[in-house]
Amino acid sequence: MPRKTFNYFDQFPPPLEARKLNILLVEDDEPDAYLIGRALKSNPRVGEVVVADNGFMALEMLDISWVTPDLAIVDLNMPRKDGFALLRDFAAREGRHFPSVILTSSAAKLDSLEAMICGAVEFITKPDSPQKLAAALDRVIYNAL
């Protein structure tokens, strides 16, 4: 019977840069969610994109392990639980943490400042074209992870 060899490096997961990323997209506007999802899928580092249409759904998905994100992309203006409250909830959770980025139609400096205080690693105002959106998301994926 052949002898099984032991490779020390087999017991460690591949580095984040070498594997596909799971992204949690929290966006209540269906056309925006479609465009953002499409832009994300064009990035070769992106694996699964799971969409929650509000903050409560995003938290529930995390609670039941529906998604284990490497990155969350969150809209600010959503019904029931806005992006600020969701960022605070992400920060207060026990266990694995992940970077969160705000992607919103707001260009207000106060919104940007509050998002960073709540835990966002980046604040992006939604670009006006699909190409600019894809470029902004590519930059976020490269910088945030």
N, C-alpha and C positions, 0 to 999 in steps of 0.2 A: 504494500500500500504506500502511495507517495506521501511523503512527509509535508505537512502544511508549514509554510514559512510565515513568520510573523514580521510584519512591517510596522515599525513604531509609528509611522505617520498615518496609518490607516485608522487609528483611534481618534484623530482630530478631524473636525469638519473642515471643508475647504475654506480658504480665506474669502471674505465677503466679496472681494473683487473678482473671484474666480467662479462665482455661482450666480444664478439668476435671482433677482430680487423680487420679493413679495411686497406689493404696494397696496395700502388701504387708501382708497379715494373716498372722501366724505364730501359729497356734492348733491344738493337737492334739485338742481336744474338738469333735467334729463338731456337736453341738447349739449350743454356744457360737459356733462359727465361723458357723453359719447365722444366729443372732440378730445377731451383730456385723455380718455382711455385709448383712443386711437393714436394720439401723439406718444403716449407711454409705450404702447406696443411696438412702435417703430424703433425704440431703443433696444439694441441687442442685449443689454444687461438686465432688462425687465422680463420677469417670468410671469407670475400671476398678478392680475389687477382685480381686487375685490372692491365693489362699490357699495357704499352705504348712503342712503339718501337723507340721513339726519344723524345727529350726534348720539341719540339713544340707540339707534340701530348699530352704529359703529361700536359702542361699548358692549352691546349684547353679543356682537360677533366676536369680540375679544374674549368675553366671559366664557363662551362655549367653544373657544378655540377654532372658530370657523376660519380665522385668519391669524397668522403670526407674521405681522408686517416687519419689514426692514425699514420702511419709510411710510409715513402717513402724509397725504396731501389733503388739506382741509379748507373748505370754503368758510368764510366768516358769517355770512348772513344766511342762516338756515332756520326753519321753524323748529319749535320745541326746545332745541339746545343749540345755541350759536357756537361758532368756532372758538371764541374765547373760553367759554365754559368747557368745551370739549378738551381744549389744550390743558386746562387746569385739572380735569379729570384724568387725562393721560399721565400727567406729572405725579398725581397722587396715588396712582395704581402701584401695587406691589408687584414685584417680578420684573420681567424683561421690559426694558424701555427702548424706544426707537425714536429717531428724529422725526419731527413734524414740521411741515412747510405749509404756510398759508398761501393759497392761490385764490384771489378774490377780485371782484370788480372795484373795490375800494382803493383809492389812491391817497387816502387821508394819512398824514404823518402820525396822528394820534393812534389810529388803528394799528399802524406798523409798530409803534412803540409798545402798545399794550400787548400785541401778539408776541413780541420778543420777551416781555415780562412774564407772559403766561407759558413760555417754553418753546416757541417756534424758533427754528434755526434759520429760517428765511421767510421773507414776506415778498410775494410777487403779485403785482397787479396784472390781471388777465390781459395778455396781449391781444391785438386786434386782428391777427391772422393765424391760421393753423401752423404756418411755418415758424412764426415767432414763438408760438406756444410750444412747439416741439423743441425749439432751440433753448427756451427758458427751462423746460423740464429736463432736457439733457444736461444742462449746466447744473441744475439742482441735484440730479442723481450723481454727477461727478463730484460736486462739492460737499454734499451732505453725507455721503457714505464713504 
